Amino acid sequence: MNIRNILSFTLLSLGALSVSANKPEIVKDITPYVYPQNSVRRAPAMQFAPDGLTYYALADGGKKVIQYDTATGKEVGVTLDVEKTRETKIPSIQGFTISDDGSRLMVYRNREMIYRRSFTAEYYLFEIKRNILLPLSTEHPRQQAPVISPDGKMVAFVADNNIYLRKLVFNTEVAVTTDGKKNEIINGVPDWTYEEEFKTNGSMAWSPDCSTLCFIKYNETEVPLYSMEEYYSYCRPVPEHELYPGMMQYKYPVAGETNSTVSVHSYDIDNRKLKKITFDDRNIEYIPRIEYRPESDQLIVTTLNREQNRMEVFSVNPKSTVMKSLLVEQDNAWLPTAAYEDMVIEKDQFLVFSSRTGYAHLYAYSYGGALIGQLTSGDYNITDYYGKDTMGNIYYQSTAAGPLNRVISKKEAKTGKIVDLTPSDATYSASFAPGMKFYILTHSSVEHAPDVKLISNDKKQTELRVLADNSAVMDKFRNVPKREFMTFTSDGVTLNAYIIKPADFNPSRKYPVIMTQYSGPGSQQVLNTWSMDWQNYAALNGYIVVCADPRGTGGRDREFETVVYRNLGHYETIDHINVARQVARLPYVDGARIGMTGWSYGGYETLMAASYPHDNPFAVAVSIAPVTDWRFYDTIYAERYMLTPQMNHDGYTESAPINHTATLSCPLLIMYGTMDDNVHPANTLNYVSKLQSEGQFCDMFLFPGMNHSINGCGARAVVYGKMMDYFNKNLK
């Protein structure tokens, strides 16, 4: 169907839906396969004591915190019982942290989310020995991102964009900053863009001797204000919005616009003086991390230029503000985010992830700035670093077993020998306790739902006990079709992919196909991990599902990933078109019935592929929460891969689906949440407006009050139920 010949635009509403879409059967049927019903059992949340020999966990519905012996799992004692605390009584808690010295718990209740990671809550401090529970602050009822000092005697926290210091010994509270103001100055916690794209929700650091508190200040005064109407939602009803919509306003810099101006400051605890730490390099645009060197007065500050292809690491004395450059890391494309997000600050050295050889590996540097050595090497990527034991052996996760798997390894300090701690035919991840004597090991594969075990890090790698078992999940879905791995080629490049075939697969039949993908830079969908989601439901209902990781995605070498630099959507689209054409030639595929879908970046790529102008193989497309022009998206993400629109005008023009609507050649359904603070609804609305101006239409389904995740109140089942209904109408 050529939709360019159709002259009206249809907005699907409840009254306009087809009869089949209004029936609840498809939503009911798909519910067991999608979040949250498809969730697997996880290990209980365990917070290890500083020595790693015991751990703490919530119990009794949040009324108790119990301490357990790590090796045996036996209860050591009840650390906190809200019904027996002195001074203050609260009904329950939602979470807690333990101080570095192990003397106190900081607990919270009544959490209210701000963005994806940040939240405010009512915090309390619990002194373990004296069984005393006290509010963190009596002056500020809600606090954000509190940090306990290493000696456990002070807490720095944020309230109303200012930092406050609570001295527990003297029971005093002082203001560290006073200039905080909404939509202007933020102290100690990141702005929206930093939180979302640098994966952080706190920007304060205590010196090891507790004499200094350092923090980042975000001046977002010049950042453009973004506004979204808050409509009434029956999922999360706000009564005052029922008759008159509310308004959400926050600072959000789109590509090419002004970012927050960031600066590092130190606060002297004794004399209460603030100092600004000034960096002379005018090319510094971002400060993603600050962290103290252990047992030192040196603050390690990581900086980036706006293009995010040059990182410089400084060692700073916050009291004198004297600084030294330790490392400059540059790349012809963007720097891998692990370089600054996952930098490891150790006592005598710091470790940096670098892809300078074409693969991500670990490099050790001294605090004099000298390269000590490359710790790992080979034609594979280090994907996580777990730490170093008392013998100097290092532990890490890698793709040494191929990009589809993840293996946990130890490199011995004395011999340099690499010992794999796990098999190579699945995906393994680990979390080590302090001291590295124990670790939590998670194992997952296509055939095996995650199991979580506690392992003793001894010579035999002794399994101590199972923390989470999902054999019941595997039994439940034993007869459900699962992924099989395969490869395709595009422009001579091999692409990893998986296929899910119908349960009653008959190679002599011709099946419709749904291609699904995410495709974002550095992402990876084709992995040897357990997954039970809408794709499996689709296979049960007569579809073949195919997913391929195009060029630009992760798990491969650096060249494979960075080929998309300055040109997002180009190679990904070529790859998906080539995959679709090869899929169409499979003997059991009906080449005239191939659809495509994706969410977020996957929604963006769905629009790009559906608008491919030459012999397009797609018969239908479903795009969820898509970016439709990178000029609409935030600075850090968009410019990391595209530079600014001023620097890359042609790249932005070619990469925008909104500029390719004239070649959209199949029925299209777009879905989004009206409170998506990440990929704003304007992306979809502007795209639809462009279609209308050209005499075209698409179908649209929105979720009032929902954010980018479209989650809660069974919304995921509605998303995927609506998607499957659309495919049923257009592919079957």
Buried (B, 14 or more C-beta within 10 A) or exposed (E): EEBBEEEEBEEBEEEEBEEEBEEEEBBEBBBBBBBEEBEBBEBEEBBBBEEBBBBBBBBEEBBBBBBBEBBEEEEBEEBBBBEEBEEEEBEBBBBBBBBBEBBBBBBBBBEEEBBBBBBBBBBBBBBBEEBBBBBBBEEBEBBBBBBBBBBBBBBBBBBBBBBBBBBBEEEEBEEBBEEBBEBBBBBBBBBBBBBBBBBBBBBBBBBBBBBBBBBBBBBBEEBEEBEBEBBBBEEEEEEEBEEEBEEEEBBBBBBBBEBBEBBBBBBBBEEEEEBEBEBEEEEBBBBBBBBBBEEBBBBBBBBBBBBBBBBBBBBBBBBEEEBEEBBEBEBEBBBBBBBBBBBBBEEEBBBBBBBBBEBBBBBBBEBEEEEBEEBBEEEBBBBBBBBBBEEEBBBBBBBBBBBBBBBBBBBEEEEEEBEBBBEEEBBBBBBBBBBBBBBBBBBBBBEBBBBBBBBBBEEEBEEBEEBBBBEEBBEEBEEBBBBEEEEBEBEEBEBBBBBBBBEEBEEEEEBBBBBBBBBBBBBBBBBBBBBBBBBBBBBBBBBBBBBBBBBBBBBBBBEBBBBBBBBBBBBBBBBBBBBBBBBBEBEBBBBEBBBBBBBBBBBBBBBBBBBBEEEBBBBBBBBBBBBBBBBBBBBBBBBBBBBBBEBBEEBBEBBBBBBBBEEBBBBBBBBBBBBBBBBBBBBBBBBBBBBBEBEBBBBBBBBBBBBBBBBBBBBBBBBBBBBBBBBBBBBE
